[in-house]
Every structure is written in C-alpha cells, then in structure tokens.
Amino acid sequence: MRDVMKRLDDTFELWQCRYPFPGCCEIGLFISDQWVWRANGAGETNVEGEKGQYSDSFKRAAVMWGVGRYLYALPNVWVELDQYKKIIKPPALPTWATPEGFREIMKARGEQ
C-alpha cells in the first residue's frame, strides 16, 4: 500500500482517498482544475480482516487509475537479491513506466 501511495505522490500533485462504506475505496486525482474519482472494493481478508479489506480496496482503486497496471507489460527479468531478499540492483524501467513518463503521456493527451 505504501508503494501505491508513493507512486501517487510521485505522479500527481494532489490526490486523496476516501472510504464511503466498508470495502470500498475511492481515489480522487486533481486533474484540469477538478477532482476526478475512481473506485473499487474488496472483501475482508483472512489476516487482519478489516484492515486487509481497506488496504486491498485502496490498491484495487489505484489500479483503476493505472497504478501498477504497467507491470503486466514489462518483460520478466532475473534480479540479484541480498541475504535479506532485497533487490541489489533494480532493473531499468522503460520511460513510459516511470512517473515522469506517465506525466509526459498525460500532458500529451491534455489530461494533466
């Protein structure tokens, strides 16, 4: 969830989320002088049921904005891990898969 928040922070000047009812998250982005909202939901999880529900609904709502969707278009690569299973050197991303590249695409479309 923190990775999703960081991605929104890196990509958009203003964003917010709200939970109108349990299991539903709405994420709003400030685009062209107005708030635009997208939502999705999730059920309770087996681990930390209610907390997991809010976390999953947030991540699902972020996918509605395209956050993380690009991962499915990336090639599979092997990366070296340290003893704690942390990536030693992250693979390079294509420009379109970076926050800067996304902003360029949105400007070209006239959406930001």
C-alpha distance (Angstrom), angle and dihedral (degrees) to the residues before:
residue distance angle dihedral
M1 . . .
R2 3.81 . .
D3 3.80 89.7 .
V4 3.80 89.3 55.3
M5 3.81 91.2 49.2
K6 3.80 90.6 49.5
R7 3.79 90.7 49.9
L8 3.81 90.5 52.0
D9 3.82 90.3 46.6
D10 3.81 91.4 49.6
T11 3.79 93.9 46.7
F12 3.80 107.0 36.2
E13 3.77 132.2 43.8
L14 3.79 93.4 -148.0
W15 3.79 129.2 22.8
Q16 3.78 136.1 146.1
C17 3.76 140.4 178.4
R18 3.77 134.5 -146.2
Y19 3.78 135.9 -177.5
P20 3.82 109.2 -140.2
F21 3.82 91.1 -176.8
P22 3.83 136.3 -7.2
G23 3.77 112.1 -65.9
C24 3.81 95.9 19.4
C25 3.79 126.4 96.8
E26 3.79 125.6 -175.9
I27 3.80 120.3 -163.3
G28 3.77 118.0 -161.0
L29 3.80 125.1 -161.6
F30 3.79 123.0 -166.6
I31 3.81 102.9 -127.1
S32 3.81 126.1 166.1
D33 3.83 93.6 -9.3
Q34 3.80 95.5 -51.1
W35 3.79 140.2 83.9
V36 3.79 114.4 -108.5
W37 3.81 117.6 -167.4
R38 3.81 135.3 -157.4
A39 3.77 125.6 177.9
N40 3.79 144.2 -169.3
G41 3.75 137.1 167.3
A42 3.78 146.3 -144.1
G43 3.77 139.6 -166.3
E44 3.79 127.3 -118.7
T45 3.79 115.4 -71.6
N46 3.80 129.4 -132.5
V47 3.81 91.4 -114.8
E48 3.81 116.7 55.0
G49 3.81 89.2 -11.8
E50 3.80 103.0 -159.0
K51 3.82 95.7 34.6
G52 3.80 90.2 48.3
Q53 3.79 90.0 50.0
Y54 3.81 92.3 55.6
S55 3.80 92.4 43.5
D56 3.81 93.7 48.4
S57 3.80 93.0 46.4
F58 3.82 89.6 51.8
K59 3.81 91.8 51.5
R60 3.81 91.6 46.0
A61 3.80 91.3 50.4
A62 3.81 89.0 50.7
V63 3.81 89.9 54.9
M64 3.81 87.1 58.1
W65 3.82 85.1 63.9
G66 3.80 91.5 48.0
V67 3.81 96.6 -102.8
G68 3.78 106.7 154.2
R69 3.81 93.7 -2.2
Y70 3.80 89.8 109.9
L71 3.82 89.4 64.9
Y72 3.79 89.8 78.2
A73 3.83 90.7 58.6
L74 3.80 95.5 52.3
P75 3.79 121.1 97.9
N76 3.78 117.9 -109.7
V77 3.80 110.6 -104.3
W78 3.78 135.4 176.2
V79 3.78 117.0 -121.8
E80 3.78 130.4 -167.5
L81 3.81 115.9 -113.9
D82 3.78 129.6 -158.3
Q83 3.80 124.1 -131.2
Y84 3.84 89.9 -81.4
K85 3.82 92.3 52.5
K86 3.81 92.7 -108.1
I87 3.79 117.8 143.3
I88 3.81 110.2 -103.1
K89 3.81 97.2 -160.8
P90 3.81 117.8 9.8
P91 3.80 115.3 -138.4
A92 3.80 116.9 -106.0
L93 3.79 115.0 -99.8
P94 3.79 123.9 -139.4
T95 3.82 112.0 -107.0
W96 3.82 92.7 -107.1
A97 3.83 89.8 59.4
T98 3.83 95.1 57.7
P99 3.81 128.0 84.3
E100 3.82 89.6 -115.1
G101 3.79 92.1 51.0
F102 3.80 91.0 47.9
R103 3.82 90.9 52.4
E104 3.82 89.7 51.5
I105 3.80 90.9 51.7
M106 3.82 92.0 47.7
K107 3.84 91.8 49.0
A108 3.80 90.5 50.1
R109 3.80 88.6 52.8
G110 3.81 91.0 46.9
E111 3.81 91.9 -119.8
Q112 3.78 100.3 120.1
